[in-house]
């Protein structure tokens, strides 16, 4: 009886506080760490908990059990996702510490944030880091091109919609880092996003996976492990992985089982008998690029603007395998 009275008091208090604070009636979808989802109106956030009105009862959810929270308010028929961007004004978000999920759950949750990037001369992959349509890819995927299209794959209850956007602007690019930031223009759509990893907890043997469009086969998933966290090739530091990377994977995300981007898939070794030697640009390098966009700003009137200091020539190592960038 005492437990029932305490629980009832908590429900009444939450409802009363929500009314006093004028909480919006916009519904939210909450995805829990175990993959379960609930929808309802968030009435109150207090003491590390959310109180969600399900219509017939009030549900108390600890914040540390929440994986993602989406605002379901509609704008022009499109769902608004990642409401934390609405107030922070940040370009990207860092994944919060949470437990790992199965590969299947991660792919289902993150697949809509992975894109196909196409130009008149080739294709690659990318991923959305901001709901306003900011997309990360490799510089070599879009280098020398100004006609770029980005395709996203929107999952509904009954089907998968393939949406292609042709008005895409290059925001910044770096041939040295082999990174580029694109912006999908002229749309009010809010895009699903993926968080970036901190990079400090990577370890050899850690499970990772890639989503991309190898050879144009969109939404392809491959799985592997981190072989080495600091492989140096041509003066760059890469993550070495056994995850299968083929032409078309370039620019796509390498993710951990917490659903965070730990690397940007970049290239593979092409040599007789070589298998499972893929390389990705680390999330630390990507965050450095995104935090210094003014240094890499793209000028369409002069795409070669700025100073470039070429590396001095050095002899090739005899018998070394060649590293081939995926187009």
C-alpha positions in Angstrom: 0.0 0.0 0.0 2.9 2.3 0.9 4.6 1.6 -2.5 1.3 2.3 -4.4 0.8 5.6 -2.5 4.4 6.7 -3.3 4.1 5.9 -6.9 0.8 7.7 -7.2 2.3 10.8 -5.5 5.2 10.7 -8.1 2.7 10.6 -11.0 0.7 13.5 -9.6 3.8 15.5 -8.9 5.1 15.0 -12.4 1.9 16.0 -14.0 1.6 19.1 -11.8 5.1 20.2 -12.5 4.7 19.7 -16.2 1.7 22.0 -16.2 3.4 24.6 -14.1 6.5 24.7 -16.4 4.4 24.8 -19.6 6.1 21.8 -21.2 5.2 21.5 -24.9 2.7 18.9 -25.9 5.0 17.7 -28.8 5.3 13.9 -28.8 8.7 12.3 -28.7 10.1 8.9 -29.7 12.5 7.5 -27.2 14.8 4.6 -28.1 16.2 2.7 -25.1 19.7 1.2 -24.9 18.2 -2.3 -25.3 16.6 -1.3 -28.7 13.1 -0.9 -27.4 11.1 2.2 -28.4 8.3 4.2 -26.8 6.4 7.2 -27.9 4.7 9.8 -25.8 4.7 13.4 -24.4 7.7 14.2 -22.2 6.0 16.0 -19.2 9.0 16.4 -17.0 12.8 16.0 -16.8 14.0 15.7 -13.2 16.7 13.9 -11.1 18.1 12.1 -14.1 14.7 10.8 -15.3 12.1 11.5 -17.9 8.4 11.3 -17.1 6.6 10.3 -20.4 2.8 10.4 -20.8 1.8 7.3 -22.8 -1.9 8.4 -22.9 -3.1 5.8 -20.3 -0.2 5.9 -17.8 3.0 7.8 -17.0 6.3 6.1 -17.6 9.4 6.9 -15.6 12.6 6.4 -17.7 16.2 6.9 -16.3 18.2 9.1 -18.7 21.1 6.7 -18.7 18.9 4.0 -20.2 18.1 6.2 -23.2 20.0 5.7 -26.5 18.3 8.3 -28.7 15.4 10.8 -28.3 13.6 12.2 -31.4 11.1 15.0 -31.4 8.2 13.9 -33.6 6.8 17.4 -34.4 6.1 17.5 -38.1 7.4 20.2 -40.4 6.1 19.9 -44.0 5.4 16.2 -43.4 8.9 15.4 -42.3 10.0 14.2 -38.8 12.3 16.4 -36.8 15.2 14.4 -35.4 18.0 15.2 -32.9 16.4 18.1 -31.1 19.6 18.8 -29.2 20.9 20.6 -32.3 18.0 23.0 -32.1 19.5 24.8 -29.0 23.2 24.0 -29.1 23.9 25.3 -32.6 26.7 22.8 -33.0 27.7 21.3 -36.3 28.0 17.7 -34.9 27.4 15.8 -31.8 29.6 13.5 -29.8 28.2 10.1 -28.8 27.4 9.7 -25.1 28.7 6.8 -23.2 26.2 3.9 -23.5 26.3 0.2 -23.8 26.9 -1.6 -27.0 24.1 -3.0 -29.1 23.8 -5.7 -31.7 24.9 -5.1 -35.2 21.4 -5.6 -36.4 20.0 -2.9 -34.0 22.7 -0.5 -35.0 22.1 -0.9 -38.7 18.4 -0.4 -38.3 18.9 2.7 -36.2 21.7 4.4 -38.2 21.1 3.3 -41.8 19.1 6.4 -42.6 22.1 8.7 -41.8 24.3 7.0 -44.3 24.3 8.4 -47.9 25.3 7.7 -51.4 27.4 10.5 -52.9 27.5 10.7 -56.7 29.3 12.9 -59.3 29.4 12.7 -63.1 32.7 10.7 -62.9 32.1 8.4 -59.9 30.4 7.6 -56.6 31.2 7.1 -53.0 29.5 7.2 -49.6 28.9 9.7 -46.8 27.1 10.3 -43.6 24.9 13.0 -42.1 26.3 14.8 -39.0 23.7 17.5 -38.7 19.9 17.4 -39.3 20.1 20.5 -41.6 21.8 18.3 -44.2 25.6 18.5 -43.5 27.3 15.4 -45.0 30.8 14.2 -44.5 32.7 12.3 -47.3 36.2 11.9 -48.7 37.7 14.7 -50.7 38.7 12.3 -53.5 35.0 11.4 -53.9 34.1 14.9 -55.0 37.5 16.4 -56.0 37.3 18.5 -59.3 33.5 18.2 -59.5 30.8 20.8 -58.9 27.8 18.7 -59.8 27.1 16.5 -56.8 24.1 14.6 -55.7 23.4 12.9 -52.4 20.9 10.1 -51.9 19.4 9.2 -48.5 17.4 6.1 -47.7 14.3 6.8 -45.6 12.7 3.9 -43.8 8.9 3.9 -43.3 6.7 1.3 -41.7 6.1 -0.4 -45.1 8.9 0.5 -47.4 12.3 2.2 -48.0 12.2 5.5 -49.8 15.2 6.5 -51.9 15.5 10.3 -51.9 18.0 12.0 -54.2 19.0 15.7 -53.7 20.9 17.4 -56.6 21.5 20.8 -55.1 24.5 20.0 -53.0 27.2 22.6 -52.0 30.8 22.0 -51.0 31.3 23.7 -47.7 34.9 22.7 -47.0 37.5 20.3 -48.4 41.0 19.2 -47.7 43.1 17.1 -50.0 45.7 16.6 -47.3 43.2 15.1 -44.9 41.1 13.7 -47.8 37.9 15.0 -46.1 35.1 17.1 -47.4 31.9 18.6 -45.9 28.8 18.9 -48.1 25.5 20.7 -47.5 22.2 19.6 -49.0 20.5 22.9 -50.1 16.9 24.0 -50.8 15.1 21.6 -48.5 13.2 22.0 -45.3 13.7 18.3 -44.5 15.3 17.3 -41.2 17.8 14.4 -41.6 18.7 11.6 -39.3 22.2 11.9 -38.0 25.0 9.8 -36.6 27.2 10.9 -33.6 31.0 11.0 -33.7 33.1 9.0 -31.3 35.6 10.5 -28.9 38.4 8.4 -30.3 40.1 7.9 -27.0 38.7 4.4 -26.2 39.7 2.6 -29.5 41.6 -0.6 -29.0 42.9 -3.4 -31.2 40.4 -6.2 -31.6 37.4 -4.0 -31.1 34.4 -4.8 -33.2 33.5 -2.3 -35.9 31.3 -2.2 -39.0 30.8 -0.1 -42.1 27.8 1.0 -44.1 28.2 2.2 -47.6 27.8 1.7 -51.3 30.7 -0.5 -52.6 30.5 -0.6 -56.4 27.2 1.3 -56.2 25.5 -1.4 -54.1 23.9 0.9 -51.6 23.1 0.1 -48.0 25.8 -2.6 -47.9 27.0 -3.6 -44.4 30.4 -5.2 -43.6 31.8 -6.2 -40.2 35.3 -6.6 -38.9 37.7 -5.5 -36.1 40.2 -2.8 -35.5 43.6 -4.3 -36.4 45.7 -1.3 -35.4 44.7 2.2 -34.2 47.7 4.1 -35.5 49.0 2.8 -38.9 51.1 5.4 -40.7 50.9 5.5 -44.5 52.4 8.3 -46.6 52.6 10.5 -43.5 49.0 10.0 -42.5 47.7 8.1 -39.4 44.9 5.6 -40.2 42.8 3.1 -38.4 43.6 -0.3 -39.9 40.6 -2.6 -40.0 39.6 -6.0 -41.3 36.2 -4.6 -42.3 35.7 -5.1 -46.1 36.1 -1.8 -47.9 35.7 -1.6 -51.7 35.4 1.2 -54.3 32.3 3.1 -53.4 32.8 2.7 -49.6 35.0 5.8 -49.5 33.6 8.6 -47.3 31.3 6.2 -45.5 31.4 5.7 -41.7 33.3 3.1 -39.7 31.2 2.6 -36.6 31.6 0.9 -33.2 28.8 -1.1 -31.6 27.7 2.0 -29.6 26.7 3.5 -32.9 29.4 6.1 -33.0 31.6 7.0 -36.0 35.1 6.1 -35.2 36.5 6.6 -38.7 35.8 7.6 -42.3 36.5 4.8 -44.7 39.2 5.8 -47.1 41.2 3.0 -48.9 42.3 -0.6 -49.0 45.6 -2.3 -49.9 45.7 -3.7 -53.4 48.3 -6.4 -53.7 48.6 -10.1 -54.6 47.3 -12.2 -51.7 46.4 -9.2 -49.6 43.0 -9.4 -47.9 41.3 -7.6 -45.0 43.6 -4.6 -45.1 41.3 -1.6 -45.0 42.1 1.9 -43.7 40.0 4.7 -42.2 40.6 8.3 -41.2 40.1 8.5 -37.5 37.3 10.5 -35.9 39.9 12.6 -34.1 41.2 13.8 -37.5 37.6 14.4 -38.7 36.7 16.5 -35.6 39.9 18.6 -36.2 38.7 19.2 -39.7 35.2 20.1 -38.7 36.4 22.4 -35.8 38.6 24.4 -38.3 36.3 24.7 -41.3 37.4 28.3 -41.9 40.8 26.9 -42.8 39.4 24.5 -45.4 36.5 26.7 -46.7 35.7 26.0 -50.3 35.6 28.8 -52.8 33.7 27.8 -56.0 35.3 30.7 -57.9 38.8 29.5 -57.1 38.8 25.9 -55.9 42.6 26.0 -55.6 42.6 29.0 -53.3 45.1 29.1 -50.5 48.6 27.8 -50.1 49.6 24.2 -50.5 53.1 23.0 -49.5 54.0 19.9 -51.3 55.9 17.2 -49.4 59.5 16.6 -50.5 60.0 13.5 -52.7 61.1 10.4 -50.9 62.2 7.0 -52.3 59.5 4.3 -52.5 60.0 1.4 -50.2 61.0 -1.6 -52.2 58.3 -4.2 -52.5 55.8 -2.2 -50.5 52.2 -2.9 -51.3 50.3 -0.1 -53.0 47.4 1.6 -51.1 44.6 2.2 -53.5 42.0 4.9 -52.7 38.4 3.7 -53.3 36.9 6.1 -55.9 
